[in-house]
Amino acid sequence: MSTVAALYVDPKGVYVGLPDVEVWDEARDARRYAGPWPVVAHPPCARWSRLAGFTEARFGLKRGDDGGCFASAVASVRRFGGVLEHPAHSAAWSRYDLPRPTWYGGWTHSLTDPGAACYIEQGRYGLPVKKATWLYAVDVELPELEWGYTPDGDGPTPNGPHGGMNNWRDAWANGVTGFTFYKGHRHDGLRSSTPPAFRDVLLAMARSARQTPPNEAA
C-alpha cells in the first residue's frame, strides 16, 4: 500500500494511526510539506466559507487571510498528486481559479487548470449532517462517487451519533458545536469532521496518483 500525506488534519482525528498515512497536523505545519507522497489536504476553511463574513465580524479573522494554507495545499496537490477538500461555495475556488463544480454530480474540468472538481455531500458517507463539499483533484483516478443534491432541511440523514437531525442548522440547535482550532482558525467540530467512509475514498484517490520519486520532490 502506497503512503499518503494527510495535510491540515486533527492530531486526534480519523487519519491518525492508519498504516501508510503520514499525518501533518498543526504542530508539523503542512505549509512546510515537501513531498514525496501524494496528499489528501483539508486546509482551514473558516476564512473562505459562506460564514467567513461572520467569522471576520465576530473574531476579527479577515476573509481569505489564512496564512497561505490554501495556496500551499493547492500547490501540494498539483505537485505530488492527490485531492483537496473544502466546503461547497468556498471563496478560495474563485481566488485560485479552480474548476467550478456542478451540484448535480460528476467531475468538471477547465482548460486552464490541470485538475478536476466535484460537489459531494459527506452526509452520504455517514456524517449525520449534509456537509456540502467541493473536491479538487490532480493526477489521480476520478471515481464515481455518491452523487446527489439534498436541499437544506430535507431528510432523512444517515444514522449517526446525532441521528434525526436533518441538516447543520438542526445540529447547531441541538448543541453540536464543539469548536476546534488550526492556526487560529475556528471551526465547528461537526462540520469540520470527516467520516471514515469518506476519508477512505479520499485516501484511495490519493493512492491512485503517480508516485513522485523522493529525489524529484526535494
N, C-alpha and C positions, 0 to 999 in steps of 0.2 A: 504494500500500500504506500503510495507516494505521500510525502509530507506536505502539509498546507500551513501557511501562517494565518492565524486569526487576528486581525488588527482591530484595535479600539474596542476591546471586549472586557466584560466584567471579570475580575480575577476570581470570582466565585461562581461564575456563570456556566452555561451549558457546554462551553468549549473546553473547560478545564478537565484534565485527567484523561482526555481521549488519546489513543495511540496515534502517533504521527501528526499531531496538531501542535504547532508552536504558538503559544499564547503571547500576544502583545497587549498587555493591559496598561493602565495609566502609569505604573512605575517604570515600564520599559519605554514608553513614548513611541507609538507606532509611526510618528513622523520620521523617525530615525531608521525605519526598516530599509535594508539594502539588499534583500534577497537572501537566498536564490529561489525560494519556494513560491508557487502561486498562492494567491491570497483570497481570503474572504474578509471583506472590510465593512465595518459598521461605524463609520465616522460619526461624531456627535452631531445631533440634528436640531437641537433647541434653537439655534440661531438661523436655521433655514426653513423650518416648518411653517405651517399656516398660523401657528401660535407664536411666531417669532416677534410679532408686534407686542403681544402681551408680555413676553419674556423681556423685551427691551424696556417696556414701561415699568414692569414690576421689579426687575433685578438689575437693570442698567446694562444688560448684555446686548451690544449693538448687533443688529441684524447682519448676517454674513461674516461677522468677525469671529471666526472660530480658531484663530491662531494657525491657519494653514492646514488644518486637519483634513478637510475635504479635498483640497488640491493635492495633498500628499497621497491620499487614498486613491484618487483617480490615477495619479502617476504610477502608483504601485500596481494597480490593476492592468494598466496599459503596458508596463514594462515586463511584468512577470506572469501575466495572465491571471484570471480569476473573476470574482464578482463582488460588486459593492451594493449594499442595501441602504435605503433611505426612505423616509416617509413619502407617500404619494404627494404630489404637488410641491415637492421640495424646490425652493427657490434656487438651490445650487444647480439644478438642471439648466436653467436659463443662463446663469452666470458662467457656466463652463460649456455651454452649447452642446449638451449631450442629446442623443436621440430621444424624442418625445414619446413616451408610452401611450397606448390606447387602452381605454378602460374595458373594452370587450375581449381582450386577451390576445396572446401571441406576441412575438418579438418584433420590434421595429428597428429599422436601421437608418443611417444617414450617410449621404455621400461624402460628408466632411469629417466623419468620425470612424475609428476602427472598431468600435463596439456595437452592441445591441442593447436594447432596453425593453422592459415589460412592466405591466401592472399586475400585482398579485395581492391576495388577501391572506394574511397569516392565520386568520380565523379558520381557514380551510385546512390548516395543518395542526389544529389542536389548541390554538390560543383562544381563550374564552371571549375575546372581543374581535371585531373585524380587522383592525390594524391594516389599513390600506397601505401598500408598499410599492416602491419602484425599485427595480434592479437594473444595474448596469454591468454588462459582462463583456470581456475581451478575450479572444483566443481560447475559448472553451466550447465544448459541445453545448448547444442550446436545447434543453429538454422541453418536452411538453409538460406543462405544469397544471395545477388545478385552477384553470381559468374561470373567470366569472366576476360579476359585479353585484354587490349587495348594497342596496340603498340604506343609508343610515336609518336605524330604527327597525329595520326588517330583521327577522329571525327565522328559525332559531339559530343559535350559535352552537358550536361543538361543545361537548361535555368538558368540563374542566373544574379547577378549584373554585371558580366563580360562576359556575353554570347557572343559566337562567337569565343572564344579562344579555341584552340584545346588541349593545354597542358600547363604545368607550364612555359615553355620557352616563349610561347606567352604571358602569364600573366606578366612575367618579362619584356618582351619587351614593354608591354603596361603600365608599371609603377606601377604594382600591387606589391609593395614591403613592405609596412607598417610594419616595424620591431617592434617586442615586445621582452621583456626580462623576464627570470625567473632565478633567482640566477646567473645572469651574462651570461646566455646562449642566444645567439642571434638567432632569428627565423624569417623566412619570414612570414608575417602576414597571407597571404592567405594559405600557405601550413601548417601552424600550427593551422588553424582554424578547427572546427568540425561542419559539417552541422547538423541542428536539427534532421533530419530524422535518421542520423547515430548515433547521441547522444542517441536517443530513443532506438535504437537497443542495444547499449551498456548497457544502464540502465536496459532494460528488461532482458538482460543476467545476470547482477549482481543480480537483484531481484529474479532470479530463484535459487540462491545459498542457501545452507543450512545456516540458520541464526546461528551465534555463540552467545551463551548466554553471556551477559556482564561479568559475573564472570569468564568466561573462557578466555576472551580477555585481562584481566589485565596483 
